[in-house]
Amino acid sequence: MAIPLVKGRLFDPFDGRDKGPRVAIVNETLAKRYFAGLDPLDKRVKMPMAGDLTIVGVVGDVRHDGLQLAAKPEVFVPYYQLAISEMQIVVQSADEPALVTSAVKRVLARIDPALPIAKVSRIDEFVSASIAQPRFNMALLIGLAVCAALLAAVGVYGVVTYSVTRRTSEIGLRMALGARAGDAFRLVVGGAARVVLVGVVLGLAGAAALGRAFDSLLFGVPPFDVLTFAAAAAALVLVGLLAASVPATRAARIDAAGALREE
């Protein structure tokens, strides 16, 4: 299952047999909760039906109930120590799933023809189904965020275009007095950049205030991730500057004599 071994060892063929040691492997959550500051190896735990067990290994956590929920304390024991009537069998193979399923069914039929097989599925299908709802919610939020960015770009473009139209005479006068096309471009883009930066700061403050509301959609990412906030801010500033560059280019091409003559 690719669960990493953090400390100690895994089970061997003698564990749980008639004369073998009665052992257990625990996950990191259990080790931190019940053996904080101590080495859990060789410590003993008492489990219902399994009895007194010696811890021989610590493995990584598994979130059985979904990625949005914290891992629970777990104890793993060899099958020979605690036989149960229901099992899940995991097979790793490079062959096609249908071929593997047929082979496993034949082996089980030889062991006990009356054994029922309730369900067969691939691990990737199982994982995909477990995160289907959060993935849909996140896709919806991403779509809304893209729409918001497009609306912001259209808004910046419209405001800057209107501002350039109102300031045509001013820009023409500046160019008549020696300003260059690059100066006019920077004047327009600089004014738009100040407005965009104010909006980005206010937006980041709002996102930080509402970050806790999206905890259930975040897996392995804190609500106040600095890199995520920085990337979002940079993307919004870039969108705003690109939207402002079109009317700024138009302002840089204003004919000074024509603008003054119209005035």
C-alpha positions, -999 to 999 in steps of 0.1 A, spaced: 0 0 0 31 22 -1 27 32 36 62 43 46 81 27 75 92 55 98 109 35 126 116 -1 135 106 -30 112 77 -46 94 62 -80 101 82 -111 93 69 -147 86 72 -157 123 52 -129 139 19 -141 152 26 -178 147 22 -204 175 57 -198 189 63 -164 174 62 -131 192 29 -112 195 37 -79 179 21 -48 166 29 -19 143 14 15 151 10 47 131 26 81 138 -6 96 152 -8 68 179 29 71 187 27 109 192 -5 107 212 4 79 236 42 79 236 50 117 233 87 122 238 94 85 241 106 58 218 75 36 211 96 6 200 95 -24 224 67 -7 244 36 -29 251 0 -22 242 -31 -41 251 -57 -45 224 -92 -61 226 -92 -97 212 -55 -93 203 -41 -93 238 -7 -78 249 14 -68 220 50 -55 216 55 -26 192 81 -34 166 75 -6 141 60 28 134 45 36 100 31 67 83 -5 78 88 -34 68 64 -65 90 61 -92 63 57 -121 87 62 -110 113 36 -82 138 31 -101 165 49 -101 146 82 -71 140 104 -56 105 107 -67 84 137 -45 62 159 -41 28 144 -26 -5 154 -16 -31 128 -13 -68 138 -4 -99 118 -34 -119 105 -25 -149 125 -28 -130 157 -63 -117 149 -82 -136 122 -114 -119 110 -142 -131 88 -140 -102 63 -109 -92 43 -97 -68 17 -70 -81 -6 -47 -57 -23 -28 -69 -54 0 -49 -70 6 -59 -106 17 -44 -140 -10 -65 -158 -44 -53 -169 -69 -51 -140 -92 -76 -157 -65 -102 -159 -55 -97 -123 -91 -99 -111 -96 -132 -130 -64 -147 -115 -73 -137 -79 -108 -152 -83 -93 -185 -95 -69 -186 -65 -98 -178 -41 -120 -204 -57 -93 -231 -51 -91 -221 -14 -129 -220 -9 -154 -221 -38 -181 -206 -15 -161 -174 -7 -181 -144 -19 -163 -115 -36 -183 -84 -28 -165 -58 -49 -134 -53 -71 -120 -19 -78 -87 -2 -87 -69 19 -61 -70 50 -83 -107 46 -88 -112 43 -50 -91 74 -43 -108 94 -71 -142 86 -57 -132 97 -22 -122 132 -34 -148 136 -61 -169 162 -41 -140 183 -29 -125 182 -64 -158 194 -79 -160 222 -53 -125 233 -60 -131 232 -98 -161 254 -93 -142 279 -72 -114 280 -98 -139 287 -125 -154 316 -105 -119 329 -98 -111 329 -135 -143 348 -142 -135 373 -115 -100 378 -129 -115 384 -164 -141 409 -150 -112 427 -131 -93 429 -164 -123 443 -183 -129 468 -154 -93 480 -154 -93 483 -192 -125 503 -191 -115 527 -163 -80 533 -178 -95 539 -213 -119 564 -199 -91 581 -179 -70 583 -211 -99 599 -230 -104 625 -202 -67 633 -201 -60 634 -238 -53 672 -236 -31 668 -206 -11 641 -222 -9 661 -254 4 691 -235 30 670 -217 42 656 -250 43 691 -265 65 702 -236 90 674 -243 75 643 -228 82 612 -248 59 583 -258 75 561 -231 67 588 -205 31 588 -214 29 550 -213 45 549 -178 22 577 -166 -9 557 -176 3 523 -164 17 538 -132 -17 553 -123 -34 520 -131 -8 501 -111 -15 521 -79 -52 513 -81 -45 476 -88 -21 474 -59 -47 489 -35 -73 464 -48 -48 435 -44 -40 445 -8 -77 447 1 -83 414 -16 -55 396 3 -68 409 35 -103 396 27 -88 362 16 -69 360 49 -101 367 69 -121 341 50 -93 315 47 -107 293 75 -139 288 56 -121 268 29 -102 244 53 -122 215 40 -110 221 5 -73 223 14 -52 192 16 -16 197 28 -19 235 23 -24 259 53 -51 285 50 -24 313 51 1 298 27 26 326 18 36 312 -16 -1 308 -26 -9 344 -16 22 358 -33 14 339 -65 -22 351 -65 -12 387 -59 14 385 -87 -12 371 -111 -37 398 -103 -11 426 -107 -1 411 -140 -37 409 -152 -42 445 -142 -10 458 -159 -18 439 -191 -53 453 -192 -39 488 -186 -12 484 -213 -36 486 -242 -50 521 -234 -15 532 -223 -1 523 -257 -29 543 -272 -20 573 -250 17 570 -261 5 575 -297 -14 607 -290 -6 635 -315 3 665 -293 -6 691 -320 -40 674 -327 -48 671 -290 -40 708 -283 -59 719 -314 -90 700 -302 -87 717 -268 
